[in-house]
Amino acid sequence: MDRGAFGPSAGEWLEPRSPAYRRISAAMFLVGFATFSLIYCVQPVLPQLAQAFGVSPAQSALALSLTTGCLAVAILIGGAAAEVLGRRVVMFASMCGAALLNIVESQLSGWDALLAARALEGLVLGGVPAVAIAYLAEEIHPRGLGWSMGLYVGGTAFGGMIGRVGMGVLTQLTSWRGGLGIIGAVDLLAALAFLLMAPASRHFERQARWHPAWHLAAWRAHLRDACLPRLFAIGFLIMGAFVALYNYLTFRLVGPPYQLTPTQLSLIFTLYLLGTAASAAAGALSDRIGRESVLLSGIALFMAGTLLTLLRPLAWVITGIAIVTIGFFIAHSVASGWVGQRAHHAKGHAASLYLLSYYIGSSVLGLAGGWFWLAGAWPAVVGFAGSVVLAAGVTALWLPRALRRAPRPEPAPSRAGTET
C-alpha cells in the first residue's frame, strides 16, 4: 500500500464514528487516566508520608518531584524505544510496570526504598506520554484527530484529579498504604483494558535495531521545523504557569481570610473535571473551526481566569481557577494534537520533545513561582503567571505566520534497517 511521503492514504485511517475509532479513543482515555493517577496519587498524602517515615515536609515532596523529574528524562528514551519495540507494547508495558510499582510502594518500610521506587515509576512511565500522541496521530484520520486527542488529554485531567482526590478519600477510609495499593490495582486493570481495546498499529514502521544517529537526526529535524519549536515553547509556558498557580493557591487559601481545611482544599482538584470536558470539546472544535482559533481562545481564557483570582471573595477565586483550568486544558489539548499532526515523520520523537518541554516548564516555572510568592504573595504569583501566559499567547499568534512560511515539514531523515 502507498503511504506516500507524508503518511497513509485516506482509506487506511481510522475514520471518525467507526467502531475502531471509538475503541482507540476510549483506550487512550484509560492511558491518560492511569498515567496521571499514578504520578499524582502521592501529592495529597505528603504529610502522612512525612509522619510515617520521620522526614521533613520538603523531603516528603521528593516522592512526587522524583517521579516527575525522572518522567521528563524518560520521555525521550521511551519515544525512541517505541521505534524499536512498537507503540502498543511500550504503552502497555509502561502502564503495567508503573501500576505494579505503586502496589509495591504500599508495602515498603524504608524511605529510601520508597523514593527509589517512585523514581523508577517515573522512568517506567516515560514510555507512555510521547508514544500515546504519536500512536493517535499515526492511526486516526486528521479530521478526527482533535476529538480523540482531546479525550486522551481529558483522561490525563481525570486521572490527575482521581489521583489526588481519590487518594485522599482512600487514605481516610483505609490508610495511605491502602490507597497506593488500590490505585495501583485499578490502574493495572486499566492497562489490561487498554490492551484489549486498542487496535494494532497499521501505519507504524518498526525500526529493526537501535540507531542513535537516526534518533538524533529526527530530533534535530523537528527542532528545525518552523512550527514545532513554537508548540514546544507553548507547552513549556502554559504548564509552568498552571503549576505555579495551583502550587501557591493552597498557601493563599489556608491563610486568612479563607483558612480552608485540608479536606476543603483537596476538593479544589475536582475542577479537573472541567479540564476533562474542555479537552474533548476543544479537540472537536479544532477539527471544525481550526487549531489556531481554539488555541488562542484557550490561552485567552487562561489569562482571564488568572486575573480573576486577584479578587478577594472566595467564590471569585474559585471561579478564576476554574476558568484557568478550562483554558489550560483547551490550550494543551490543541497544542499536543497539533504536534502529532505537524510531525509527518518520527511522531514519537516530536511528541517526546513537546512533553520534555512541558514537564521542564512544570519543574522550572513551578519552582520560580515560589520566589514570587515569597516576594509579594498572591499578587506577585499572578503577575508572574500572567506574564508567562502572555508569552504563550504571543507565541501562538506567530504560528500562522510560521505555517505560511513553511507549510510542509522537511523530509524525514533516512534510517537504515527498518521493517514495515
C-alpha positions as CSV (number, residue, x, y, z in Angstrom):
1,M,0.0,0.0,0.0
2,D,1.1,3.5,-0.8
3,R,1.7,5.6,2.3
4,G,3.4,8.3,0.4
5,A,5.9,10.7,1.8
6,F,3.6,12.3,4.3
7,G,1.5,9.5,5.8
8,P,-1.0,6.8,4.9
9,S,-3.6,7.2,2.2
10,A,-7.1,8.3,3.2
11,G,-8.6,4.8,3.1
12,E,-6.1,3.5,5.7
13,W,-7.1,5.9,8.6
14,L,-9.4,5.1,11.4
15,E,-12.4,7.2,10.4
16,P,-14.4,9.2,13.0
17,R,-17.5,7.4,14.3
18,S,-16.2,4.0,13.3
19,P,-16.1,1.2,15.9
20,A,-12.3,1.1,15.8
21,Y,-12.2,4.9,16.2
22,R,-14.4,4.7,19.3
23,R,-12.2,1.8,20.7
24,I,-8.9,3.7,20.3
25,S,-10.4,6.9,21.8
26,A,-11.7,5.0,24.9
27,A,-8.4,3.1,25.2
28,M,-6.4,6.3,25.1
29,F,-8.6,7.8,27.8
30,L,-7.6,4.9,30.0
31,V,-3.9,5.6,29.2
32,G,-4.2,9.2,30.3
33,F,-6.2,8.3,33.4
34,A,-3.7,5.6,34.5
35,T,-0.6,7.6,33.9
36,F,-1.6,10.7,35.8
37,S,-3.4,9.0,38.7
38,L,-0.2,7.0,39.3
39,I,2.0,10.2,39.1
40,Y,0.0,12.4,41.4
41,C,-1.6,10.0,43.9
42,V,1.1,10.8,46.5
43,Q,0.5,14.5,46.5
44,P,-2.4,14.7,49.0
45,V,-0.6,12.3,51.4
46,L,2.7,14.0,51.7
47,P,2.0,14.9,55.3
48,Q,1.2,11.3,56.1
49,L,4.4,10.2,54.4
50,A,6.5,12.7,56.4
51,Q,4.9,11.4,59.6
52,A,5.3,7.7,58.7
53,F,8.9,8.0,57.7
54,G,10.0,10.8,60.1
55,V,11.1,13.1,57.3
56,S,10.6,16.9,56.8
57,P,7.9,18.3,54.5
58,A,10.5,19.3,52.0
59,Q,11.9,15.7,51.9
60,S,8.4,14.2,51.6
61,A,7.8,16.3,48.4
62,L,10.6,14.2,46.8
63,A,8.0,11.4,46.5
64,L,6.4,13.4,43.8
65,S,9.2,15.5,42.3
66,L,11.4,12.5,41.7
67,T,8.7,10.8,39.7
68,T,8.0,13.9,37.5
69,G,11.7,14.6,37.1
70,C,12.5,11.1,36.0
71,L,9.5,11.1,33.8
72,A,10.8,14.2,31.9
73,V,14.1,12.4,31.2
74,A,12.5,9.1,30.4
75,I,10.1,10.6,27.8
76,L,13.0,10.9,25.3
77,I,14.1,7.4,26.0
78,G,10.6,6.0,25.8
79,G,9.8,7.7,22.5
80,A,13.0,6.3,21.0
81,A,12.4,2.8,22.4
82,A,8.9,2.7,20.9
83,E,10.5,3.0,17.4
84,V,12.1,-0.4,18.0
85,L,9.5,-2.2,20.2
86,G,6.2,-0.8,18.9
87,R,3.7,1.7,20.2
88,R,1.1,-0.6,22.0
89,V,3.8,-2.8,23.5
90,V,5.6,0.1,25.1
91,M,2.5,1.7,26.4
92,F,1.1,-1.5,27.9
93,A,4.4,-2.5,29.5
94,S,4.8,1.0,31.0
95,M,1.3,1.1,32.4
96,C,1.7,-2.4,33.9
97,G,5.1,-1.7,35.3
98,A,4.1,1.6,36.9
99,A,0.9,0.1,38.4
100,L,2.8,-2.8,39.9
101,L,5.4,-0.4,41.4
102,N,2.6,1.5,43.0
103,I,1.4,-1.7,44.7
104,V,5.0,-2.5,45.8
105,E,5.4,1.0,47.3
106,S,2.4,0.4,49.5
107,Q,4.4,-2.3,51.3
108,L,7.8,-0.6,51.6
109,S,9.0,0.2,55.1
110,G,12.1,2.3,54.2
111,W,12.0,5.9,53.0
112,D,15.0,5.5,50.6
113,A,13.3,2.4,49.1
114,L,10.1,4.3,48.6
115,L,11.9,7.2,46.8
116,A,13.8,4.7,44.7
117,A,10.5,3.1,43.7
118,R,8.9,6.4,42.9
119,A,11.9,7.4,40.8
120,L,11.7,4.1,38.9
121,E,8.0,4.6,38.4
122,G,8.7,7.9,36.6
123,L,11.3,6.2,34.4
124,V,8.8,3.4,33.6
125,L,6.0,5.9,32.8
126,G,8.2,7.7,30.3
127,G,7.1,5.1,27.7
128,V,3.5,6.4,27.7
129,P,3.0,10.2,27.1
130,A,5.1,10.7,23.9
131,V,4.1,7.3,22.4
132,A,0.4,8.0,23.1
133,I,0.4,11.2,21.0
134,A,2.3,9.5,18.2
135,Y,0.1,6.4,18.2
136,L,-3.1,8.5,17.8
137,A,-1.6,10.7,15.1
138,E,-0.5,7.7,13.1
139,E,-3.8,5.8,13.2
140,I,-6.6,8.4,13.1
141,H,-7.7,10.4,10.2
142,P,-6.7,14.1,10.6
143,R,-10.3,15.3,10.7
144,G,-11.0,13.1,13.7
145,L,-7.6,13.5,15.5
146,G,-8.6,16.6,17.5
147,W,-11.5,14.8,19.4
148,S,-9.5,11.7,20.2
149,M,-6.5,13.7,21.3
150,G,-8.9,15.8,23.4
151,L,-10.3,12.7,25.0
152,Y,-6.8,11.4,25.8
153,V,-5.9,14.8,27.4
154,G,-9.2,14.6,29.2
155,G,-8.2,11.3,30.6
156,T,-5.0,12.8,32.0
157,A,-7.1,15.5,33.7
158,F,-9.5,13.0,35.2
159,G,-6.6,10.8,36.3
160,G,-4.8,13.7,37.9
161,M,-8.0,14.6,39.8
162,I,-8.7,11.0,40.9
163,G,-5.0,10.5,41.9
164,R,-5.3,13.5,44.3
165,V,-8.9,13.5,45.5
166,G,-9.4,9.7,45.4
167,M,-6.2,9.1,47.3
168,G,-7.4,11.5,50.0
169,V,-10.7,9.6,50.3
170,L,-9.0,6.2,50.3
171,T,-6.5,7.3,52.9
172,Q,-9.2,8.4,55.2
173,L,-11.1,5.1,54.7
174,T,-8.0,2.8,55.0
175,S,-4.5,4.3,55.1
176,W,-2.0,5.8,52.7
177,R,-0.7,2.3,52.1
178,G,-4.1,1.0,51.2
179,G,-4.7,4.0,48.9
180,L,-1.5,3.4,47.0
181,G,-2.3,-0.3,46.6
182,I,-5.9,0.2,45.5
183,I,-4.9,2.9,42.9
184,G,-2.2,0.5,41.6
185,A,-4.7,-2.3,41.2
186,V,-7.2,-0.1,39.4
187,D,-4.6,1.1,37.0
188,L,-3.4,-2.4,36.4
189,L,-6.9,-3.3,35.3
190,A,-6.9,-0.1,33.1
191,A,-3.7,-1.4,31.4
192,L,-5.4,-4.7,30.6
193,A,-8.4,-2.9,29.3
194,F,-6.2,-0.8,27.1
195,L,-4.5,-3.9,25.6
196,L,-7.9,-5.4,24.7
197,M,-9.4,-2.2,23.3
198,A,-6.6,-0.5,21.4
199,P,-6.3,-1.5,17.7
200,A,-2.9,-2.8,16.5
201,S,-0.7,-0.3,14.8
202,R,-1.2,-0.3,11.0
203,H,1.0,2.7,10.0
204,F,3.9,2.3,12.3
205,E,7.3,1.4,10.7
206,R,9.3,-0.6,13.2
207,Q,13.0,0.1,13.4
208,A,14.9,-3.2,13.3
209,R,17.6,-2.1,15.7
210,W,18.8,0.9,17.7
211,H,20.2,3.7,15.6
212,P,21.4,6.6,17.8
213,A,22.4,8.8,14.8
214,W,18.9,8.4,13.4
215,H,17.2,9.4,16.6
216,L,19.4,12.5,16.9
217,A,18.7,13.4,13.3
218,A,15.0,13.1,13.9
219,W,15.1,15.4,17.0
220,R,17.2,17.9,15.1
221,A,14.8,17.9,12.2
222,H,11.8,18.6,14.5
223,L,13.8,21.5,16.1
224,R,14.5,23.0,12.7
225,D,10.8,23.0,11.8
226,A,9.2,26.4,11.6
227,C,6.2,25.4,13.7
228,L,7.1,22.7,16.1
229,P,9.5,24.6,18.4
230,R,6.8,27.2,18.9
231,L,4.4,24.5,20.0
232,F,7.1,23.1,22.4
233,A,7.5,26.6,23.8
234,I,3.7,26.9,24.3
235,G,3.7,23.6,26.3
236,F,6.6,24.8,28.4
237,L,4.9,28.1,29.2
238,I,1.3,27.0,29.9
239,M,2.3,24.1,32.1
240,G,4.7,26.2,34.1
241,A,2.0,28.9,34.7
242,F,-0.6,26.3,35.6
243,V,1.6,24.5,38.1
244,A,2.7,27.8,39.7
245,L,-0.9,28.9,40.2
246,Y,-2.1,25.6,41.7
247,N,1.0,25.2,43.9
248,Y,0.7,28.6,45.7
249,L,-3.1,28.9,45.7
250,T,-3.1,26.4,48.6
251,F,-0.8,28.7,50.6
252,R,-3.2,31.6,49.9
253,L,-6.3,29.7,50.9
254,V,-5.0,28.2,54.1
255,G,-4.4,31.7,55.5
256,P,-6.8,34.5,56.4
257,P,-9.4,35.4,55.5
258,Y,-10.2,31.9,54.0
259,Q,-8.5,29.4,56.3
260,L,-9.7,26.4,54.4
261,T,-9.1,22.9,55.9
262,P,-7.0,20.3,54.0
263,T,-10.2,18.5,53.1
264,Q,-11.7,21.6,51.6
265,L,-8.5,22.4,49.7
266,S,-8.4,18.9,48.2
267,L,-11.9,19.5,46.7
268,I,-10.4,22.2,44.5
269,F,-8.9,19.4,42.4
270,T,-12.4,18.4,41.3
271,L,-12.1,21.3,39.0
272,Y,-10.0,19.0,36.8
273,L,-13.3,17.5,35.7
274,L,-13.8,20.8,33.8
275,G,-10.5,20.1,32.1
276,T,-11.7,16.6,31.0
277,A,-14.8,18.2,29.3
278,A,-12.8,21.1,27.9
279,S,-10.2,18.9,26.4
280,A,-12.7,16.8,24.4
281,A,-14.7,19.9,23.4
282,A,-11.5,21.7,22.3
283,G,-10.5,18.7,20.2
284,A,-13.8,18.6,18.4
285,L,-13.8,22.4,17.9
286,S,-10.3,22.4,16.5
287,D,-11.4,19.8,13.9
288,R,-14.3,22.1,13.0
289,I,-13.0,25.7,13.1
290,G,-9.2,25.3,13.1
291,R,-6.5,24.9,15.7
292,E,-5.2,28.5,15.7
293,S,-8.6,29.9,16.9
294,V,-9.2,27.3,19.6
295,L,-5.6,27.6,20.9
296,L,-5.8,31.3,21.2
297,S,-9.2,31.1,22.9
298,G,-7.8,28.7,25.5
299,I,-4.9,31.0,26.2
300,A,-7.2,34.0,26.5
301,L,-9.4,32.1,29.0
302,F,-6.3,31.1,30.9
303,M,-5.3,34.8,31.2
304,A,-8.8,35.9,32.2
305,G,-9.0,33.3,34.9
306,T,-5.6,34.2,36.3
307,L,-6.6,37.9,36.6
308,L,-9.9,37.0,38.2
309,T,-8.2,35.2,41.1
310,L,-6.9,38.6,42.3
311,L,-10.4,39.4,43.6
312,R,-10.9,38.8,47.3
313,P,-14.2,36.8,47.6
314,L,-13.6,33.1,47.7
315,A,-16.3,32.5,45.1
316,W,-14.4,34.6,42.6
317,V,-11.1,33.0,43.4
318,I,-12.6,29.5,42.7
319,T,-14.3,30.8,39.6
320,G,-11.0,32.2,38.4
321,I,-9.2,28.9,39.0
322,A,-12.0,27.0,37.2
323,I,-11.5,29.3,34.1
324,V,-7.7,28.8,34.4
325,T,-8.3,25.0,34.4
326,I,-10.5,25.1,31.3
327,G,-8.2,27.4,29.4
328,F,-5.1,25.4,30.2
329,F,-6.6,22.1,29.1
330,I,-8.0,23.6,25.9
331,A,-4.6,25.0,25.0
332,H,-2.7,21.8,26.0
333,S,-5.1,19.6,24.1
334,V,-4.8,21.6,20.9
335,A,-1.0,22.1,21.1
336,S,-0.3,18.5,21.8
337,G,-2.6,17.3,19.0
338,W,-1.0,19.9,16.6
339,V,2.4,18.4,17.3
340,G,1.2,15.0,16.2
341,Q,-0.4,16.4,13.1
342,R,2.5,18.6,12.2
343,A,5.2,15.9,12.6
344,H,4.8,13.8,9.4
345,H,7.8,11.6,10.4
346,A,9.1,10.3,13.7
347,K,6.0,11.4,15.5
348,G,7.1,9.8,18.8
349,H,10.3,12.0,18.7
350,A,8.2,15.2,18.2
351,A,5.8,14.2,21.0
352,S,8.7,13.5,23.3
353,L,10.2,16.9,22.7
354,Y,6.8,18.6,23.4
355,L,6.4,16.7,26.6
356,L,10.0,17.2,27.7
357,S,9.3,21.0,27.3
358,Y,6.0,20.5,29.1
359,Y,7.5,18.8,32.2
360,I,10.5,21.1,32.3
361,G,8.1,24.0,32.4
362,S,6.3,22.4,35.3
363,S,9.6,22.0,37.2
364,V,11.3,25.3,36.4
365,L,8.5,27.7,36.3
366,G,6.6,26.0,39.1
367,L,9.7,26.5,41.3
368,A,10.1,30.1,40.1
369,G,6.6,30.8,41.3
370,G,7.8,30.2,44.8
371,W,10.2,33.1,44.6
372,F,7.4,35.4,43.6
373,W,5.2,34.1,46.4
374,L,8.0,35.0,48.9
375,A,8.5,38.4,47.3
376,G,4.9,39.6,47.1
377,A,2.4,36.8,47.9
378,W,-0.5,36.0,45.6
379,P,-0.4,39.3,43.5
380,A,3.2,38.6,42.6
381,V,2.4,35.0,41.7
382,V,-0.5,36.2,39.4
383,G,1.9,38.8,37.8
384,F,4.4,36.1,37.1
385,A,1.9,33.5,35.8
386,G,0.1,36.2,33.8
387,S,3.4,37.2,32.1
388,V,4.1,33.6,31.2
389,V,0.6,33.1,29.8
390,L,1.0,36.3,27.8
391,A,4.3,35.0,26.3
392,A,2.4,31.8,25.3
393,G,-0.3,33.9,23.6
394,V,2.3,35.9,21.6
395,T,4.0,32.6,20.6
396,A,0.6,31.3,19.4
397,L,0.0,34.4,17.4
398,W,3.2,33.7,15.4
399,L,2.1,30.2,14.5
400,P,0.0,31.2,11.4
401,R,3.0,33.2,10.0
402,A,5.3,30.2,10.6
403,L,2.9,27.9,8.8
404,R,2.7,30.3,5.8
405,R,6.4,30.5,5.6
406,A,6.9,26.7,5.8
407,P,3.6,24.9,5.1
408,R,5.2,21.4,4.9
409,P,7.8,19.9,7.1
410,E,11.2,18.9,5.7
411,P,11.7,15.3,4.6
412,A,12.2,12.7,7.2
413,P,15.8,11.7,8.0
414,S,16.7,8.4,6.4
415,R,17.2,5.4,8.5
416,A,18.7,2.0,7.8
417,G,17.5,-1.3,8.9
418,T,13.7,-0.6,9.1
419,E,10.9,-3.0,8.5
420,T,7.3,-2.2,7.8
